[in-house]
Amino acid sequence: MLGVVLAAVTGLWFVPRIPQDPAYHEFADRRAFLGVPNFGDVVSNVAFWVVGALGLSKLALSKVAGLHPSYAVYCSAIIGVGAGSAAYHFDPSTTILVWDRLPMTVGFMAFFAMVIGDRISLTLGRRALWPLVIVGVGSVGYWDYTESVGAGDLRPYGLVQFLPILLVAFILCAYRSRYLRSVYLWGSIGLYGLAKVSEHWDSWVYEVSGVISGHTIKHILSAVGVWLVILALRRSQPT
């Protein structure tokens, strides 16, 4: 795992700088409803608020105290994702996109720390949580700074978004489950992959359906994926 991380970080600097594509803000479904522009992409973020709040309410039911910090940060970040993404889709711009991506990186890193705590070591998971969160937030801060000086660079953010998922998949294969049920975690990873596919085919999905866009579906699939992570948490420590 450390070798994969080292290779990924080293290889990152041999990849050309990746600026934010201005066309990214041009989403397929721009319909307004009840005075809300881009209604579908805005309102679908309510799903994140719901699952994040439900996740926090479940925290008190769990007796796996060692996972509580990462789990609480994860659920809180998901609520932040709903707020940041709704604000961004209300008025898409690179400036507001920062507030969409910040909670996402926190969520990715908290999820990674949860899996480390579950499969490798509770102590390691707790100790890794805040350094991982700082790295995630730093990747967005770096991108925002480079955009402000006219040399936008998404490479660190891309690494933070995809490398933890790759490492989580490796950990799930290599280590036994103690506190998080594997089937739900694999389901969450699968839904995340489908969400990225839906995002990529945003316009095509909207043209075919005439009702809903690929990006709106992405929000829904991602929220269901989060709910699977919440369901994965056992209510008591296994004996």
TAPEDA-V270006 format. One record per residue. N is the residue number from 0. OMEGA is omega in degrees with one decimal (NA if undefined). Layout:
n | omega
N | OMEGA
N | OMEGA
//
This chain:
n | omega
0 | 179.1
1 | 177.5
2 | 178.5
3 | 179.3
4 | -179.1
5 | 180.0
6 | -178.8
7 | -178.7
8 | 178.8
9 | -178.7
10 | -178.6
11 | -174.3
12 | 173.7
13 | 176.6
14 | 179.5
15 | 177.2
16 | -177.6
17 | 178.0
18 | 176.6
19 | 178.5
20 | 179.2
21 | -179.6
22 | 179.4
23 | -176.3
24 | -176.9
25 | -177.4
26 | -172.0
27 | -174.1
28 | -178.5
29 | -178.2
30 | 175.6
31 | 178.3
32 | -178.8
33 | 178.4
34 | -179.1
35 | 177.6
36 | 178.7
37 | -168.1
38 | -175.9
39 | -178.4
40 | 178.2
41 | -171.6
42 | 179.4
43 | 177.8
44 | 175.1
45 | 179.7
46 | 178.5
47 | 178.4
48 | -177.0
49 | -176.2
50 | 177.4
51 | 179.0
52 | 177.4
53 | 177.8
54 | 178.1
55 | 178.7
56 | 180.0
57 | -176.6
58 | -178.2
59 | -178.6
60 | -176.2
61 | 176.6
62 | 179.5
63 | -171.9
64 | -177.4
65 | -179.7
66 | -174.4
67 | -177.8
68 | -178.8
69 | -179.1
70 | 180.0
71 | 178.2
72 | 179.8
73 | -177.9
74 | 177.7
75 | 178.6
76 | -180.0
77 | 175.3
78 | 176.6
79 | 176.7
80 | 179.3
81 | -179.6
82 | -177.6
83 | -179.2
84 | 177.9
85 | 178.8
86 | -179.6
87 | -177.1
88 | 174.6
89 | 179.6
90 | -172.3
91 | 174.9
92 | 179.7
93 | -179.5
94 | -178.6
95 | 179.8
96 | 176.6
97 | -176.1
98 | 171.4
99 | -173.8
100 | 180.0
101 | 179.9
102 | 177.3
103 | -180.0
104 | 176.7
105 | 178.3
106 | 178.5
107 | -175.4
108 | 176.7
109 | 176.4
110 | 178.3
111 | 179.1
112 | 176.9
113 | -178.0
114 | 175.4
115 | 179.1
116 | -179.4
117 | -168.7
118 | -173.2
119 | -177.1
120 | 176.7
121 | 179.8
122 | 179.3
123 | 178.7
124 | 178.7
125 | -177.4
126 | -177.6
127 | -171.9
128 | -172.5
129 | 171.9
130 | 177.9
131 | 178.8
132 | 179.2
133 | 177.2
134 | 179.6
135 | 179.3
136 | 179.4
137 | 179.5
138 | 177.2
139 | 177.7
140 | 178.3
141 | 179.3
142 | -179.3
143 | 179.8
144 | -178.7
145 | 175.4
146 | -176.3
147 | 179.2
148 | 174.7
149 | 179.4
150 | -175.1
151 | -176.9
152 | -178.2
153 | -173.9
154 | 178.7
155 | 178.7
156 | 177.8
157 | 178.6
158 | 179.7
159 | -177.6
160 | -171.3
161 | -177.6
162 | 177.9
163 | 179.0
164 | 176.9
165 | -179.5
166 | 176.9
167 | 178.4
168 | 177.7
169 | -178.9
170 | -179.9
171 | 179.1
172 | -170.0
173 | -174.1
174 | -179.4
175 | 177.8
176 | 173.2
177 | -173.1
178 | -178.4
179 | -177.4
180 | -173.3
181 | -173.2
182 | 179.5
183 | 179.8
184 | 177.0
185 | 177.7
186 | 178.4
187 | 178.3
188 | 178.3
189 | 179.2
190 | 176.6
191 | 176.6
192 | 177.8
193 | 178.5
194 | 178.6
195 | 176.2
196 | 178.9
197 | 178.3
198 | -178.8
199 | -177.4
200 | -178.1
201 | -175.9
202 | -178.3
203 | 179.5
204 | -179.3
205 | 179.1
206 | -178.1
207 | -176.4
208 | -175.6
209 | -175.3
210 | -173.1
211 | -177.9
212 | 177.8
213 | -179.1
214 | 175.4
215 | 177.0
216 | 177.4
217 | 179.5
218 | -177.2
219 | 179.1
220 | 179.7
221 | 179.6
222 | 176.6
223 | 176.6
224 | 176.0
225 | 179.4
226 | 177.3
227 | 176.1
228 | 178.9
229 | 177.8
230 | -177.9
231 | -176.0
232 | 177.2
233 | -179.3
234 | 176.9
235 | 179.3
236 | 178.5
237 | -179.7
238 | NA
//
